[in-house]
Amino acid sequence: MFRFEVFKEEHLLAFLKQGYLDDYIEEIIKRFYFFSPQVQFNLLLYIREKLKDVLSPKVLSKGLGISTKDAGKILVSEGKIFEILLTQRELGSSQIKAKIGRGLVISNTSKIITNLSHLKPKLRIIKKFLNQNFAVFFEDYFYGDSFMLPLAATLSISKIPQDLRFTGKLNQKGDILEVENVKEKAALCEELNLRLITPLKVKKFEHIKTYLEKRDWLVPFYITSAGREEYNSFLRFLEETEKIDFDEYLSNLTLFYGLKEEDFYIVTGQLKDQASWIKVCEEFYQKLYKIKNLLPGDKTFHLAIRGPVALSFGLGVIFSHFDPFVFYHYQALQKGATYHPIPVLTPRILKERIKTYEILKPTFEKGGEDLVIILNFSHHEPLSDVKRYVSTFLECPSFAVLESEWKGNLPIEKFLYLAREAASYLQEIRQAHSFRSYHFFFSCPLPIAFMIGLAFGHYVDGSIYNYQKEGSTYEQVLDFKILRKIREKMSENS
């Protein structure tokens, strides 16, 4: 019989991965503790992946000196591979070098099982803290305590961001204690584009669990033509109403999920041309997409927009109708100027058909295959200006003018209901008539435009127009094809 332990490790591992050693696997397992941690680790990975259905747990039980039941768990139970940060002094040098090491952990064995027996006292601390036994096998031989935090996180947190790593010692109370060579480990993580949680950043393990197990998020998002100070003012308002310390909250989103403060607001500046409008829409959807993909669980977006109504409609078009949101309308009422929340926690209701209209007063003028839609819910009367403008490029279009009896005095609590009725009416028109293109003009509050845009969607051809006060006319600022491409591009890149 071969003495497999004298093989060069790289040759033994190559033979193993190619399946050449399958007929000798029982003999190899009997000699498990003759091999290095690297061979032990990769041997278990191979057995779990390739041979778990044919290898008897009794064979593994004898080789590892554990119970048959524990051996069965190591063979087939769910395991997690995690990474630890190791350091060593280079030969002939005082320089300390960091590297990535790996571990395999399987929960709920009958006792602590490991291939590095000198670590058992530290593993027992983790056992007492988490109140569970486990088996853990490492790919490298090492000393030190910094593996304790990543191991405990892997055992007790179901989903950890792929680019997040940990280094730190733990005690039985869950305090995260300092370890050596953090600077070198941080440098390696930066080189590998990884984020590192250290004892200098987090002092309690419970803090990590709170944010990595959280599945219900309040997401502020502010779009303004002015400056960042408006975003800060919006956060202060949310702090009072939602009872959240946003400085701490957002810093933890940066720490645990890599979301930066600038991911939660956009300063548009002056929108001088169509390219600047498109850029804002792209930035909005990119940041939205990033937040949705990095934060796990349910997210409620708390949105506020200061800018043109046409932009609010365009952003609504590319905002998903699956994501709950609260739109904050800034208006001066009896108590002074402030934000007024309009919760839309089930956005799909904006797409539901309504049989009778209690607020909406629509008029429809049938013409050609192009439909001009005017959302006329403010004091300004745009109809004559719009007709004059579209006559320069549309031949005998159809017109849908959506109004309400309140005009510019519509109560804020009616905004959602009006948006639902308007969206339903537009669905009726699209179902009853086949139009070539749709052209939107606005004289209405920002929240209503956003909600109608969300419900209308991007699966049409046509354009969105903005009123230019300087020239007392309109200009095309967004195209539905462009908004559609923005969404599709992000989906293709995901």
C-alpha positions in Angstrom: 0.0 0.0 0.0 1.2 3.5 -0.8 2.5 5.8 2.0 0.4 8.7 0.8 1.8 11.0 3.4 5.2 11.1 1.7 3.8 12.3 -1.6 4.5 15.9 -2.4 1.4 17.8 -1.4 0.8 19.4 -4.7 0.9 16.0 -6.4 -1.3 14.4 -3.9 -3.9 17.2 -4.1 -3.8 17.1 -8.0 -4.4 13.3 -7.9 -7.2 13.7 -5.4 -9.0 16.4 -7.4 -8.7 14.4 -10.6 -10.4 11.3 -8.9 -7.3 9.1 -9.2 -7.3 8.3 -5.5 -11.0 7.4 -5.1 -10.2 3.7 -4.9 -7.7 4.4 -2.0 -9.9 6.9 -0.1 -10.5 4.6 2.9 -6.7 4.1 3.3 -6.1 7.8 3.0 -8.8 8.7 5.6 -7.2 6.1 8.0 -4.0 8.2 7.8 -5.8 11.5 8.2 -3.6 12.9 11.0 -0.4 12.1 9.1 -1.2 14.8 6.6 -0.8 18.6 6.8 -3.9 20.8 7.4 -3.9 21.8 3.8 -4.3 18.1 2.7 -6.8 17.4 5.5 -8.9 20.4 4.6 -9.0 19.7 0.8 -9.6 16.0 1.5 -12.8 16.8 3.4 -13.9 19.2 0.8 -13.5 16.5 -1.9 -15.2 13.8 0.1 -18.2 16.1 0.8 -18.5 17.1 -2.8 -17.8 13.8 -4.6 -18.0 10.9 -2.3 -20.6 11.7 0.4 -23.2 9.3 -1.2 -20.8 6.3 -1.3 -18.5 6.7 1.6 -19.6 5.1 4.9 -19.6 7.5 7.9 -17.9 4.6 9.8 -14.8 5.1 7.7 -14.6 8.8 8.5 -15.4 8.0 12.2 -12.4 5.7 12.6 -10.1 8.0 10.6 -10.9 11.2 12.6 -11.6 9.4 16.0 -15.1 10.7 16.3 -18.6 9.2 16.7 -20.3 7.8 13.6 -23.1 10.3 14.1 -20.7 13.3 14.0 -18.9 11.7 11.0 -22.2 11.5 9.2 -22.8 15.2 9.9 -19.4 16.1 8.6 -20.1 14.2 5.4 -23.5 15.5 4.5 -24.7 18.4 6.7 -24.5 21.9 5.5 -21.1 23.4 5.9 -19.7 26.8 5.4 -16.3 27.8 4.1 -15.0 31.0 5.6 -11.9 33.1 5.3 -9.5 34.2 8.0 -6.6 36.6 7.9 -3.2 35.1 8.8 0.1 36.8 9.2 3.7 35.5 9.2 7.2 36.9 9.2 9.0 36.4 5.9 12.2 34.4 6.1 15.3 36.5 6.6 13.2 39.6 7.0 11.5 41.6 9.7 8.6 42.2 7.4 5.2 40.8 8.3 3.1 39.5 5.5 -0.7 38.8 5.6 -2.5 36.2 3.6 -6.0 34.6 3.3 -6.6 31.3 5.1 -9.7 29.1 4.8 -11.8 27.1 7.2 -14.7 24.7 6.9 -17.2 24.7 9.7 -20.2 22.3 10.3 -22.6 23.2 13.1 -24.2 21.1 15.9 -21.9 18.2 16.3 -21.8 16.5 19.7 -18.5 18.1 20.7 -15.8 20.4 19.4 -14.0 18.7 16.5 -11.0 20.2 14.8 -7.8 19.4 12.9 -5.8 21.9 15.0 -6.0 20.6 18.5 -4.0 23.4 20.0 -6.9 25.8 19.2 -9.4 23.8 21.3 -9.3 26.2 24.4 -10.2 29.1 22.1 -12.9 27.1 20.3 -14.5 26.3 23.6 -14.8 30.0 24.3 -16.8 30.3 21.1 -18.8 27.2 22.0 -19.8 28.8 25.4 -20.6 32.1 23.8 -22.8 30.7 21.0 -24.0 27.8 23.1 -23.3 25.2 20.4 -20.8 22.6 19.4 -19.3 22.5 15.9 -16.6 20.9 13.8 -14.0 23.2 12.1 -11.1 22.3 9.9 -8.5 24.8 8.8 -6.3 24.8 5.7 -3.3 26.3 7.4 -1.4 25.6 10.7 -1.4 28.8 12.7 -1.4 30.3 16.2 -3.3 33.4 17.4 -6.8 34.5 18.3 -7.9 36.5 15.2 -9.8 33.5 13.7 -12.3 33.6 16.5 -14.4 36.5 15.2 -14.8 35.3 11.6 -15.6 31.7 12.9 -18.3 33.0 15.3 -19.8 35.2 12.6 -19.9 32.3 10.2 -21.6 30.0 12.8 -24.2 32.5 13.9 -25.0 34.8 10.9 -26.8 33.2 8.0 -25.8 35.7 5.3 -22.6 37.8 5.3 -21.7 40.2 2.4 -19.2 38.5 0.1 -16.7 41.3 0.4 -16.7 41.5 4.2 -14.0 39.9 6.4 -13.4 39.9 10.1 -10.4 39.8 12.5 -10.6 39.8 16.2 -10.5 37.8 19.5 -13.7 37.0 21.4 -14.5 36.4 25.0 -17.5 34.5 26.5 -19.4 37.8 26.8 -19.1 38.6 23.1 -16.6 41.4 23.6 -14.3 41.8 20.5 -10.8 42.1 21.7 -7.7 43.4 20.0 -5.3 41.2 18.0 -2.0 41.8 16.4 -1.0 42.9 12.9 -4.3 44.6 12.0 -2.4 47.1 9.8 -1.0 44.3 7.6 -4.4 42.6 7.4 -6.1 45.8 6.5 -3.6 46.5 3.7 -4.2 43.0 2.2 -8.0 43.6 2.3 -7.6 46.9 0.6 -5.5 45.3 -2.1 -8.1 42.6 -2.6 -11.0 45.1 -2.6 -12.4 43.6 0.7 -13.8 45.4 3.7 -12.5 44.5 7.1 -14.2 44.5 10.5 -11.6 45.0 13.3 -11.8 45.4 17.0 -11.1 49.1 16.5 -14.3 49.5 14.5 -16.7 47.2 16.5 -16.5 46.4 20.2 -19.4 44.0 20.6 -20.3 40.9 18.6 -24.0 41.8 19.1 -23.4 44.9 17.1 -22.4 42.8 14.1 -25.4 40.5 14.4 -27.8 43.5 14.7 -26.8 44.9 11.3 -26.0 41.7 9.4 -29.3 40.0 10.5 -31.4 43.1 10.0 -34.0 42.5 7.3 -36.1 45.7 7.5 -34.5 48.9 6.3 -35.5 52.5 6.1 -33.7 54.0 3.1 -33.5 57.8 2.8 -33.1 59.1 -0.8 -33.0 62.8 -1.7 -32.8 64.4 -5.1 -32.2 68.1 -5.3 -31.1 70.8 -7.7 -29.5 72.8 -4.9 -26.9 71.3 -2.6 -26.0 68.6 0.0 -27.2 70.8 2.8 -30.8 70.1 1.7 -30.1 66.4 2.0 -28.8 66.9 5.6 -31.9 68.9 6.4 -34.1 66.1 5.1 -32.2 63.6 7.3 -32.8 65.8 10.3 -36.5 65.8 9.6 -36.5 62.0 9.3 -34.5 61.8 12.6 -37.4 63.5 14.4 -40.2 61.6 12.7 -38.6 58.1 12.6 -36.5 58.3 15.8 -33.2 57.2 14.1 -29.7 58.6 14.6 -28.8 58.8 10.9 -25.2 59.6 11.5 -24.8 56.2 13.3 -27.2 54.4 11.0 -25.5 55.4 7.7 -22.0 54.9 9.1 -23.1 51.3 9.9 -24.4 50.8 6.4 -21.0 51.9 5.2 -19.2 49.6 7.6 -21.3 46.4 7.0 -22.6 46.8 3.5 -20.2 49.2 1.8 -22.9 51.8 1.1 -21.5 55.4 1.2 -23.3 58.5 2.2 -23.3 59.8 -1.4 -25.3 56.7 -2.4 -28.4 58.2 -0.7 -28.6 61.5 -2.5 -28.2 63.2 -5.9 -27.4 66.9 -6.5 -28.6 67.5 -10.0 -27.4 71.0 -10.5 -29.1 72.9 -13.4 -30.4 70.6 -16.0 -29.2 72.4 -19.1 -29.7 69.8 -21.8 -31.2 66.3 -22.4 -27.8 64.7 -21.6 -28.0 66.1 -18.0 -31.5 64.8 -17.6 -30.4 61.4 -18.7 -27.4 61.4 -16.4 -29.6 62.1 -13.4 -31.9 59.2 -14.3 -28.9 56.9 -14.8 -27.4 57.9 -11.5 -30.8 57.5 -9.7 -31.3 54.0 -11.0 -27.6 52.9 -10.4 -27.8 54.0 -6.8 -31.2 52.5 -6.3 -30.0 49.2 -7.9 -26.9 49.2 -5.6 -28.9 49.8 -2.5 -31.4 47.1 -3.4 -28.6 44.5 -4.1 -26.4 45.2 -1.1 -29.0 45.5 1.6 -30.8 42.2 2.3 -34.5 41.9 3.1 -37.2 44.5 2.9 -36.5 48.1 2.1 -38.8 51.1 2.3 -37.5 54.1 0.4 -38.1 57.5 1.9 -38.0 59.8 -1.1 -38.0 63.5 -1.6 -37.3 65.5 -4.8 -36.6 69.1 -5.4 -36.6 69.7 -9.1 -38.8 69.7 -12.2 -42.0 67.8 -12.2 -40.9 66.1 -15.5 -37.9 64.7 -13.7 -40.1 63.3 -10.9 -42.3 61.6 -13.5 -39.2 60.1 -15.2 -37.7 58.8 -12.0 -41.1 57.3 -11.2 -41.0 55.4 -14.5 -37.8 53.7 -13.6 -38.6 53.1 -10.0 -39.8 49.5 -9.3 -43.4 49.1 -8.5 -42.4 46.3 -6.1 -40.5 48.5 -3.6 -42.6 50.3 -0.9 -41.8 53.9 -0.5 -42.8 57.1 1.3 -42.8 60.2 -0.8 -42.2 63.5 1.1 -43.9 66.5 -0.3 -42.5 69.8 0.8 -45.3 72.4 1.2 -46.2 75.4 3.4 -49.4 74.7 5.3 -50.8 76.2 8.5 -47.9 75.1 10.6 -45.3 76.4 8.1 -43.2 74.8 5.4 -42.3 71.2 6.1 -42.2 67.8 4.6 -45.5 65.9 4.4 -45.2 62.1 4.1 -47.3 60.2 1.5 -46.8 56.5 2.3 -47.2 54.0 -0.6 -46.3 50.7 1.2 -48.0 48.6 -1.5 -47.0 50.3 -4.8 -48.8 47.8 -6.9 -52.1 49.4 -5.9 -51.1 52.2 -8.3 -51.5 49.7 -11.2 -54.9 48.4 -10.1 -57.9 49.3 -12.2 -60.5 51.5 -10.7 -64.1 51.4 -11.9 -65.4 54.8 -10.8 -63.5 58.0 -10.5 -64.2 60.2 -7.4 -61.5 62.8 -7.8 -60.3 62.6 -11.4 -62.1 64.7 -14.1 -60.6 63.4 -17.4 -61.4 64.6 -20.9 -60.4 62.7 -24.0 -60.2 64.1 -27.6 -59.6 61.4 -30.2 -57.3 62.3 -33.0 -54.4 60.4 -34.6 -52.1 57.7 -33.4 -50.0 59.9 -31.1 -51.5 60.6 -27.6 -50.7 63.8 -25.8 -51.3 63.5 -22.0 -51.5 66.5 -19.8 -51.5 66.1 -16.0 -53.3 69.3 -15.1 -53.6 69.4 -11.3 -52.1 72.8 -10.5 -53.2 76.4 -11.0 -51.3 76.8 -14.3 -53.4 76.1 -17.4 -51.1 74.4 -19.9 -53.6 73.1 -22.6 -53.3 76.0 -25.1 -49.5 76.1 -24.8 -49.2 72.4 -25.2 -51.4 72.3 -28.3 -49.4 75.0 -29.9 -46.1 73.3 -29.1 -47.0 69.8 -30.3 -48.5 71.1 -33.5 -44.9 71.7 -34.7 -44.1 68.0 -34.7 -47.2 65.9 -34.3 -49.9 65.7 -36.9 -53.4 65.8 -35.4 -52.6 64.0 -32.1 -55.1 62.7 -29.6 -55.4 64.5 -26.3 -56.1 63.2 -22.7 -56.3 66.0 -20.2 -56.4 64.8 -16.6 -57.8 67.2 -14.0 -59.6 67.4 -10.7 -62.1 69.8 -9.2 -59.5 71.0 -6.6 -56.9 72.0 -9.2 -54.1 73.6 -7.2 -55.8 73.1 -3.9 -55.9 69.4 -3.8 -55.3 68.2 -0.2 -52.1 66.2 0.3 -54.0 63.2 1.7 -55.8 62.9 -1.7 -52.6 62.7 -3.8 -52.3 58.9 -3.7 -56.0 58.5 -4.6 -55.8 60.9 -7.5 -52.6 59.2 -8.8 -54.4 55.8 -8.6 -57.4 57.1 -10.6 -55.1 58.8 -13.2 -53.0 55.7 -13.6 -56.2 53.6 -14.0 -57.6 56.0 -16.6 -54.4 55.8 -18.6 -54.6 52.0 -18.6 -58.1 52.3 -19.9 -57.0 54.5 -22.8 -54.1 52.2 -23.7 -56.4 49.2 -23.7 -59.2 50.9 -25.7 -56.9 52.5 -28.3 -53.8 51.6 -30.1 -51.4 54.6 -30.0 -48.0 54.8 -31.6 -46.5 57.1 -29.0 -47.2 58.9 -25.7 -46.2 62.4 -24.9 -46.4 63.7 -21.3 -46.8 67.3 -20.1 -47.2 68.5 -16.5 -48.9 71.0 -14.3 -49.0 69.0 -11.1 -47.3 68.3 -7.7 -44.1 66.2 -7.8 -45.5 63.2 -5.8 -48.4 62.8 -8.2 -46.1 62.8 -11.2 -43.8 60.3 -9.6 -46.6 57.9 -8.7 -48.3 58.1 -12.2 -44.9 57.6 -13.8 -44.3 54.5 -11.6 -47.7 53.1 -12.7 -47.4 54.0 -16.3 -44.0 52.2 -16.7 -41.5 52.3 -19.6 -42.9 49.8 -22.1 -44.0 52.4 -24.6 -42.6 54.8 -27.1 -42.8 58.5 -26.6 -41.3 61.4 -24.7 -41.5 63.5 -21.5 -41.5 67.3 -21.8 -40.5 70.1 -19.4 -41.9 73.7 -19.3 -39.2 76.2 -19.9 -40.1 79.5 -18.1 -37.4 81.4 -19.9 -38.8 80.8 -23.3 -42.4 80.2 -22.2 -42.4 77.0 -24.1 -41.7 73.2 -23.7 -38.7 71.0 -24.6 -38.3 67.3 -24.9 -36.1 66.2 -21.9 -36.6 62.4 -21.6 -37.5 59.6 -23.9 -39.2 56.3 -22.9 -36.7 54.3 -24.9 -33.8 55.9 -23.0 -35.5 55.1 -19.6 -36.1 51.6 -20.8 -32.4 51.2 -21.7 -31.3 52.5 -18.3 -33.2 49.7 -16.6 -32.2 47.0 -19.1 -28.6 47.9 -19.0 -28.4 47.5 -15.2 -30.2 44.1 -15.5 -27.7 42.9 -18.1 -24.8 43.9 -16.0 -26.1 42.2 -12.8 
